[in-house]
Amino acid sequence: MGTHITARVPRKAARQKDQVNTMQAQIPQQTERPSALEQAGGTRGMVYSALPALAFVVANAMGGLAVGIMVALGIAVVIGIERLVRKESVSPALGGVLGVAIAAGVAWWTGSAKDYFLLGIWLSLAGAVLFLGSVVVRWPLAGVIWNSMTGKGQVWRKEPRSRFYFDIATVTLALIFAARFVVQQYLYSQDEVGSLGVAKIVMGYPLLAVGLLVTAWAVRASDRRLRALGLIEAKR
């Protein structure tokens, strides 16, 4: 009998160990939040966003408006195809081509190279008004967008300090949009096509990365506050 009991103990211990391992395997792994650079599309995204504008400015200076438009459109299409081949999301690929096509279309229609940047200039103003307005009505867009994407709901709005953190992030993004509009509108009024291209690149993803850094701070600060009040589950 002693032999049978001794044999059962290791089997029981082995079964318990297997159960523990199975439970641990079923626990979802904690994923790290993407960095500001990753959220902005990474280095590849930054290069892709800059290439059409840079190509337009250079080609326009060397061969005129028609050449600049064709080169910018050609590069946008190549980038879109490359993204699809890499099996990236279809939306950014098509969105990039569509954005360049609209900008090029405006420039072609007006016959002025500087109008290639006109749509982006006014979209920056619209972004500044929209983001700032969302703070005024107490629906800061940085919080709305982030918490909608992550499925956290709107509990953050019920807590004033948590909402204040997202107010700061939203105002930061509004100021970025406003800065883009002011600088690029001035260069547009001065017919500085080359400087417009430089401003579009410099004030594009680099400034967006700054806005995302502030948003990441707001997310962490809000989560800490909500956990302390028991409004969301604590980290395991």
N, C-alpha and C positions, 0 to 999 in steps of 0.2 A: 504494500500500500504506500509506503514511504517513497518508493520509486515513482509511483503514479503521481503523487502530489508534487514531487520535485519537477516532474516533466511538465505539469500543468502551469506552474508558476512562470517559467520562461515564456510559454506560449501566451499566457495572459498579459505579461509585460510587453511582449512583442505586439499584441493586438492593440493595447493602449497606446503604444508608441506610434503605430500606424494611424490610429484615430487622431492623435494630436497633429501628426504631419499633414493629414488630410484637412483638418480644420484650419491649420496655418496656411495651407495652399489656397483655401477658399476665401481667406481674408483679403479684400482688395488692397493692392499696394498703393501707398501714398505717392501721388505724382507731384513732381515739383512744378511750381508755376513757371511758365516760360519767361525768359528774361525780356527786358524792354526791346533789345535788338531782335529777338525772335518774334515778339509780338508785332514788330514793325516790318516783318518779312525777312529778317536776317540780312546778311551781307548781299546775298544774291538778289533779294527784293529791292534793296537800296540801289544796286547797280542797274537792275532792270528799269526802275522808275526814272533813273537819271538819263539813260541812254537815248531815248527818243528826243527829248528836249535838247540834249547836247548835240546830237546828230543834226537836228533841224537848224540850230544856230550856225554850226560849222558849214553845213551844206548850203544854207541860204547865203552865207557870206561869200562862198566860193562860186556858187552857180546860180544864185537867184532863188526866188520864192518857189517856183515849180520844182526845182531840184530838191530844195529843203523839205518840201511836203512829201515828195516821193521817197526820199531817204528815211524820213521819220516814220512814215507808214510802213515801209519795208522792214525796218528794224522792229517795229511793234508787232508785225505779223510773225516774224521769225521768233521773237521772244514768246509770243502766244503759242506757237507750234511747239517750241522747246518745252514749255510748261506742260502742254498736253502729253507730249512724249514721256515726260517724267512722271506722268499720272498725278499731277497736282490738280487742285480744284479747278473746275471749268470756269467758275465765276471770275477769279482774278485774271485768268488768261484772256477771256472775252472782254472783261471790263477794261483791261489795259489797251487792247486794240481799239475798242469803241471810243475810249477817252481821246486817244491820239487822232482817231478818224474825225471826231467832232471838232477838235482844235484845228486840225488841218483844213477841215471844211470851212470853218469860219474865216481862216486866213485866206483861203482860195477865193471865197465869195467876196471879201472886202478888198482883196488885192494888197493887203498890208501884212508884212511878216510879223509885226508886233501883235497882231490880233490872234496869232497862234496861242498866246498866253491869256487872252481875254476871258475865256470861260473859267480858267483856274482862278483868276483874280476875283471875279464876282462870286464864285463858289466859296472863296475864303471869307468874303464879307458875310455871305449867308450862314456859313458855319459859326462865325463869331456871334452873330445875332441870335442864332438858334441855341447855342450852348449857354450864352449869357441869359437869354430869356428863360431857359429851363431852370436856372438857379432862382430867378425872380419868382417863378410859380412853384418853387419847392419840389421840383422834379429834376434834380441835377442829372444831366444825361450820362455823365461818366458812371454814376451808380446804376442808372436804369439799364444802360447797355451791358455793363459787366454782370450785374446780378441776373439779368434776363438770359445772357449767354451761359451762365454757370448754373442756372436753375435754382437760385437761392430765393427767388420770390422778392417781395417788397418789404420784408420785415425791417430792413435797414432804415426805411423811411419813418418808422414809428419812433425811432430813437434820435433825438435832436443832435447829439454829438456825432453819431454815426453818419447822419445826413450831412453834417457840417464838413466832415472829412471829404465827402464826395463833392460838396460845394467847392472846396479848394481845388480839387482835381479838375472839375468842370470849368472853373474860372481860368485855370492855367491853360487848358485847351482853347478856351475862347480867346485868350490873349495871344496865343500862337496864331490862330486864324486871323486875328486883327492885325498882328505884325506883318503877316504875309500880305494882307490886302494893302496896308499903308505903304510898305516898301515897293511892292510890285506895281501898284497903281501910280506911284510917283515915277518909277522908271518907264512905265507905259506912256505917261504924259510927256516924258522927255524923249520918246522914240529910241530908247536904249535897248535894242533887241538883244545884243550880246549880254548886257548886264541882267536883263530879264531872265535869260537862260541860266545864268549863274545863280541868281536869286532863287529861282524855282528849285534848283538842285540843293543849294545850301539850306534853304528854309523848308525843304520837304521832309524827308525821313529823319535827318538829324534833329530837327525841332520836334517832330512827332515822337521820337525816342524820349525826349525830355518830358513831354506830356505823359507818356506811358509810365515813366519812372514815378511821376507824382501820383498817377492813378494806382500804381502798384502799392505805393505807400498808403494811399487812402483805403485800399482793399484790406491790407494787413491791420491798419488801425481800426477800421470798422469791425472786422472779424473779432479782434481782441475785445473790443467794447461789447459786442453782442454776446460773446461767450461769457464774459464776466457777469452779464445780466441774465444769463440763462436763456437768451432768445434764440440761440442756435447751439447745436451740439458741440461739446468740447472735443478737441483733437484726441484721438486715441494713441 
